[in-house]
Amino acid sequence: MSRKKIVAGNWKMNMTPTEAVALVNELKPLVANDEVDVVFCVPAIDIIPAMKAAEGTNINIGAENMYYEEKGAYTGEISPAMLVDAGVKYVIIGHSERREYFAETDETVNKKVLKAFEHDITPIICCGESLTQREQGITIDWIRQQIKIAFLNVTKEQAKKAVIAYEPIWAIGTGKVATTEQAQEVCAAIRVCIGEIYDEATAAEIRIQYGGSVSGASAPELFAQPDIDGGLVGGASLKPDFGKIVNYNK
Ligand code: 13P
């Protein structure tokens, strides 16, 4: 089964609305590639202007986070209906920075994943180990636990549409990209885990990205691995290099 590659930018807490429009306009011609799903996950306040700037292009505008309640007294949060109304089809869930600085847990990640599917938004579900965990030799155990909890009560049909991003924490923003073997090993283990939870067909369909210091230089080898279906890109998604990552196959 051939899975369409998906390359997503995670802008994190960068770009004012004005800057966002300028960046979309700058990157627009560089990220044209029909063979790849292209997503820019942007700060909530940038979603509407970025969406407008991306009109008529292959760029999908996504969100970086979402709350798991429908509406109400949750000051500062963004609801799934707000994202849907703005035209959003993808949302990053459980990024390691949200887990570290905003106390997200595997349980809140699971609630958000379920809520995203309820609203037909594709979650990009993040997992990843710390350097200590890698050195302790518990990477695969840890990732399997994150995946199993994230997918609790998610149906097979929903799981097939999910995107998983494997992001080793030690590779994020450090310029220290995981070796292709390390990235492939964990992405393969994630696919095995999905196969155990659901079945072979679901495992074959789900898309798994690698994230952590991906660049135009490292993307071709990473994305050529059998279990790596694209990337979740931080720093390089704010630069023309993102065009090289999207066009890794050209
Ligand atoms: P960098 O590409 O800057 O390492 O960030 C990766 C990341 O956290 C994407 O979500």
Residues whose N, C-alpha, C, O or C-beta is under 5 A from the ligand:
A	BS01	13P	N10 A171 I172 G173 T174 G211 G212 S213 V214 L232 V233 G234 G235 A236
